[in-house]
């Protein structure tokens, strides 16, 4: 966007300062200084509805222009894969819980092995003590005593191993229950993702898919946004950006409404330069009457920088360079500098160097 500098808003009434053959004199007038900007109107809370699951679009429950409310069902995907995954996760979770229950066949078998090992250990312990007494009485051989001791040691080690096996399997089953429960929750969430709802109260601006189409995760389904909360997204030239302030008044016109003028106020100024057109983004909230919710409606705007009700002005066409004019004094023409204030396309404010009696002339 080329720099637009400041433009007049058509609010001035030219009753003096008309350029004539004999020049002109400064006159007091109302001077409104504004910055031009162009842009579009968009809804607040705008977002693109995307699919979080893969499947065939079974139902499209909204059309362009429909009003919607928060949590309203918009699309339904049919997904046999998600259903099968959810059923498998439910079965795995159910089986894991059964394995951890009081009637768990896995734990029952291991507990039986522990009981057998405990019984074997008890018998071998008694047998070993008996052989020790017999050996003390020289009633048995050393080899028999060592054999009894070996059996006792093996039984004790086996009992400890069975206890460890039981505890390890119990821990593993508990972990399986937790993991299967997580998978079941994930599959249930994935199943709910096949039913796509709105996050906002608003309006459907565009729908991208029709029933029967295969939808993949991340694909766009529709564009929605507020149906009543609108704002103007404006592009302000880089050279004018430093004059932007929050709260400045904005006057907007749209081709759709050739006889209407809308008012707004600057609500947000973005600090990032758009290098494509050398402009900065400025948002403006409508005040009072606003246009209908047409997405992307093109507007032209004047952002009011200053409004001076009664200032001394001269026509801009008489200004030479940035701050000089030709004046006629005592029948002679001379070039002088003056102190310039605000300006628009037609007028320049005079802050010093000229007065109402000065005769400003042009030199061809």
C-alpha positions in Angstrom: 0.0 0.0 0.0 1.4 3.2 -1.0 1.6 5.9 1.6 -1.7 7.8 1.8 -0.5 10.5 4.2 -3.5 12.3 5.5 -6.8 12.9 3.8 -9.7 15.2 4.4 -13.0 13.8 5.5 -15.3 16.2 3.7 -16.1 18.0 6.9 -14.6 21.4 5.9 -16.5 24.2 4.5 -14.5 26.4 2.3 -15.6 29.9 2.7 -12.3 31.6 2.4 -8.8 30.9 1.3 -9.9 30.6 -2.2 -6.9 30.9 -4.4 -7.2 33.9 -6.7 -5.0 35.8 -9.0 -3.9 38.0 -6.1 -3.1 35.2 -3.7 -4.8 34.4 -0.5 -4.8 35.2 3.2 -4.7 32.7 6.1 -8.1 32.0 7.6 -9.5 30.2 10.6 -11.2 26.9 9.8 -12.0 23.5 11.1 -9.2 21.0 10.2 -9.5 17.3 10.6 -6.4 15.2 10.2 -6.8 11.6 9.4 -4.9 8.6 8.1 -6.3 6.4 5.3 -6.5 2.7 5.7 -8.2 -0.2 3.9 -9.2 -3.5 5.2 -11.9 -6.0 5.8 -14.6 -6.9 8.3 -14.3 -10.2 10.2 -16.2 -11.9 13.0 -14.9 -12.3 16.5 -14.2 -15.8 17.8 -13.5 -16.9 14.2 -12.0 -20.4 13.9 -11.8 -23.2 11.4 -13.6 -26.4 12.3 -11.2 -29.4 11.7 -11.6 -33.1 12.0 -9.9 -34.9 15.0 -10.6 -38.4 13.6 -10.5 -40.2 10.3 -13.7 -41.5 8.7 -16.5 -40.9 6.2 -18.6 -37.8 6.7 -22.0 -39.3 7.5 -24.0 -36.2 8.4 -23.5 -32.5 7.6 -25.9 -30.8 10.0 -25.3 -27.1 9.1 -25.1 -24.9 6.0 -23.6 -21.6 5.1 -25.4 -18.7 6.9 -26.8 -20.9 9.7 -26.8 -19.6 13.2 -25.3 -22.0 15.7 -24.8 -22.2 19.4 -22.0 -23.5 21.6 -21.7 -27.3 21.7 -24.1 -27.7 18.8 -23.5 -30.9 16.8 -22.2 -29.8 13.4 -20.8 -33.0 11.7 -20.9 -36.7 12.3 -18.2 -39.0 11.0 -18.7 -42.7 10.6 -15.6 -44.6 11.7 -15.6 -48.4 11.9 -11.9 -48.3 12.8 -12.6 -46.2 15.9 -15.5 -48.4 17.0 -13.3 -51.5 16.7 -10.5 -49.9 18.5 -12.8 -48.9 21.3 -14.3 -52.4 21.6 -10.8 -54.0 21.7 -9.7 -51.6 24.4 -12.8 -52.3 26.5 -12.2 -56.1 26.2 -8.6 -55.7 27.2 -9.5 -53.5 30.2 -12.2 -56.0 31.3 -9.8 -58.9 31.1 -7.0 -57.1 33.0 -9.4 -56.3 35.9 -10.5 -59.9 36.0 -6.9 -61.0 36.3 -6.5 -58.8 39.3 -9.7 -59.8 41.0 -10.3 -62.3 43.8 -11.1 -65.0 41.4 -8.2 -64.4 39.1 -7.1 -67.7 37.6 -3.6 -66.4 37.0 -3.1 -65.3 40.6 -4.8 -68.4 41.9 -2.3 -70.6 40.1 0.6 -68.7 41.4 -0.8 -68.6 45.0 -1.2 -72.4 44.8 2.5 -72.7 43.8 3.4 -70.5 46.8 1.4 -72.7 49.1 3.0 -75.9 47.7 6.5 -74.4 48.1 5.7 -73.4 51.7 4.5 -76.9 52.5 7.6 -78.4 50.8 9.8 -76.1 52.8 8.1 -77.0 56.1 8.6 -80.7 55.4 12.2 -80.3 54.4 12.8 -78.2 57.4 11.4 -80.8 59.8 13.3 -83.6 57.9 16.6 -81.6 58.1 16.2 -81.1 61.9 15.4 -84.8 62.4 18.6 -85.8 60.5 20.6 -83.3 62.5 19.4 -85.0 65.7 20.1 -88.5 64.3 23.5 -87.4 63.2 24.2 -86.1 66.7 23.3 -89.5 68.0 25.5 -91.2 65.3 22.3 -92.8 64.0 22.7 -91.7 60.4 25.5 -90.9 58.1 27.0 -87.5 57.2 25.9 -88.0 53.6 22.2 -88.4 54.6 22.5 -85.2 56.7 23.9 -83.2 53.8 21.2 -84.5 51.5 18.5 -83.4 53.9 20.2 -80.0 54.3 20.4 -79.6 50.5 16.7 -80.4 50.1 15.9 -77.8 52.8 18.0 -75.2 51.1 16.4 -75.8 47.7 12.9 -75.7 49.2 13.7 -72.4 50.9 15.0 -70.9 47.7 12.1 -72.2 45.7 9.6 -70.7 48.2 11.3 -67.3 47.9 11.2 -67.5 44.2 7.5 -68.4 44.2 6.8 -65.4 46.4 8.7 -63.1 44.1 6.9 -64.6 41.0 3.5 -64.0 42.6 4.4 -60.4 43.6 5.9 -59.6 40.1 2.8 -60.9 38.3 0.5 -59.0 40.6 2.4 -55.8 39.9 2.3 -56.5 36.2 -1.4 -57.1 36.2 -2.0 -53.8 38.1 0.1 -52.1 35.4 -1.9 -53.8 32.7 -5.1 -52.6 34.3 -3.9 -49.0 34.3 -2.6 -49.1 30.7 -5.7 -50.7 29.4 -7.8 -48.2 31.2 -5.8 -45.3 29.5 -6.2 -46.9 26.1 -9.9 -47.3 26.7 -10.3 -43.6 27.7 -8.2 -42.6 24.6 -10.4 -44.7 22.3 -13.5 -43.2 23.9 -12.2 -39.7 23.3 -11.3 -40.6 19.7 -14.8 -42.0 19.3 -16.3 -38.7 20.5 -14.1 -36.9 18.0 -16.3 -38.4 15.3 -19.1 -36.1 16.5 -17.9 -32.6 15.9 -19.5 -29.7 17.8 -19.2 -25.9 17.8 -17.1 -24.1 20.4 -18.9 -20.8 20.0 -22.3 -19.2 19.6 -22.2 -17.7 16.2 -22.7 -18.3 12.5 -21.4 -20.7 9.8 -19.6 -18.7 7.1 -18.4 -21.6 4.9 -18.7 -25.4 4.7 -16.0 -27.3 2.9 -17.2 -30.9 3.0 -20.2 -32.9 1.9 -21.6 -36.3 3.2 -19.8 -39.3 1.7 -16.4 -37.7 1.6 -13.5 -39.4 3.4 -12.2 -37.1 6.1 -8.7 -37.3 7.5 -7.4 -35.9 10.8 -6.7 -32.2 10.5 -8.9 -31.6 7.5 -11.0 -28.4 7.4 -14.8 -28.8 7.6 -16.2 -25.4 8.1 -15.5 -21.7 9.0 -17.5 -20.3 11.9 -17.4 -17.2 14.0 -19.5 -14.7 15.9 -22.6 -13.5 14.1 -22.9 -10.3 15.9 -19.4 -9.3 17.2 -17.5 -7.9 14.2 -14.3 -5.9 13.9 -12.5 -4.2 11.1 -9.0 -5.4 10.3 -7.2 -2.5 8.7 -3.8 -2.2 6.9 -2.0 1.1 7.8 0.9 2.2 5.8 4.3 2.0 7.4 4.9 5.7 7.2 1.7 6.4 9.2 2.0 3.7 11.8 3.8 5.9 14.4 0.6 8.0 14.6 -1.7 5.2 15.6 -3.1 5.1 19.1 -5.6 2.9 20.9 -9.0 4.6 21.1 -8.7 6.8 18.0 -11.9 7.3 16.1 -12.3 5.5 12.8 -14.8 6.4 10.0 -15.5 3.5 7.7 -17.3 3.1 4.4 -18.1 -0.1 2.5 -19.2 -0.5 -1.1 -22.0 -2.7 0.0 -23.5 0.3 1.8 -22.8 3.3 -0.4 -25.0 5.6 1.6 -23.8 4.6 5.1 -20.9 5.6 7.2 -19.9 3.4 10.2 -17.9 4.5 13.2 -15.4 2.5 15.1 -12.4 2.9 17.5 -8.9 1.5 17.3 -8.8 -1.4 19.7 -5.5 -3.1 18.9 -2.3 -2.2 17.1 0.0 -5.0 15.9 3.7 -4.4 16.0 4.7 -6.7 13.1 5.3 -5.3 9.7 3.7 -7.0 6.7 6.6 -6.9 4.3 4.4 -7.8 1.4 2.6 -4.4 1.3 4.7 -2.5 3.9 1.8 -2.1 6.3 0.9 -2.8 9.9 -2.3 -4.4 11.1 -4.7 -2.2 13.2 -8.0 -3.6 14.5 -11.1 -1.3 15.1 -14.2 -2.2 17.0 -17.5 -0.9 15.7 -19.4 1.7 17.7 -23.1 1.9 17.3 -24.5 0.7 14.0 -22.4 -2.0 12.3 -22.6 -3.8 9.0 -24.3 -7.2 8.6 -22.1 -10.2 9.2 -20.6 -10.7 5.8 -17.2 -12.3 6.2 -14.4 -10.3 4.7 -16.5 -7.3 3.7 -14.1 -4.7 2.1 -14.0 -1.3 3.8 -12.1 1.9 3.5 -11.3 3.8 6.6 -10.1 7.2 7.8 -8.5 7.0 11.2 -8.9 10.4 12.9 -5.5 11.7 14.2 -6.7 15.2 15.3 -9.7 17.5 15.1 -9.1 21.2 15.3 -12.2 23.3 15.4 -10.7 26.7 14.9 -7.1 26.9 13.6 -5.4 29.3 11.2 -4.9 27.6 7.8 -3.7 28.2 4.3 -4.3 26.1 1.2 -1.7 23.4 0.9 -1.1 24.3 -2.7 0.7 27.4 -1.6 3.3 25.6 0.5 6.7 25.3 -1.0 8.7 22.3 0.2 7.7 21.5 3.7 7.5 24.8 5.5 7.9 27.8 3.1 5.5 30.1 1.2 5.8 33.1 -1.0 4.3 36.3 0.5 3.8 39.7 -1.0 4.8 42.6 1.2 5.2 46.3 0.2 4.7 45.3 -3.4 7.5 42.7 -3.3 7.4 38.9 -3.3 9.6 37.0 -0.9 9.9 33.5 0.3 9.6 32.9 4.0 9.4 30.0 6.4 6.4 29.4 8.7 5.7 27.1 11.5 3.5 24.2 10.3 1.0 22.2 12.3 -1.5 19.6 11.3 -2.4 19.1 7.7 -4.7 17.2 5.4 -5.0 17.0 1.6 -6.2 20.6 1.2 -5.2 22.6 4.2 -2.1 23.2 6.4 -2.3 24.6 9.9 -0.2 27.8 10.5 1.2 27.9 14.0 3.6 30.8 13.4 5.2 33.0 10.8 2.0 34.2 9.2 -1.2 35.9 10.3 -4.6 36.7 9.0 -3.2 39.8 7.2 -0.4 38.0 5.4 -0.8 37.8 1.6 0.3 34.4 0.4 0.9 34.2 -3.3 2.0 31.6 -5.7 5.0 32.0 -8.0 4.8 30.2 -11.3 
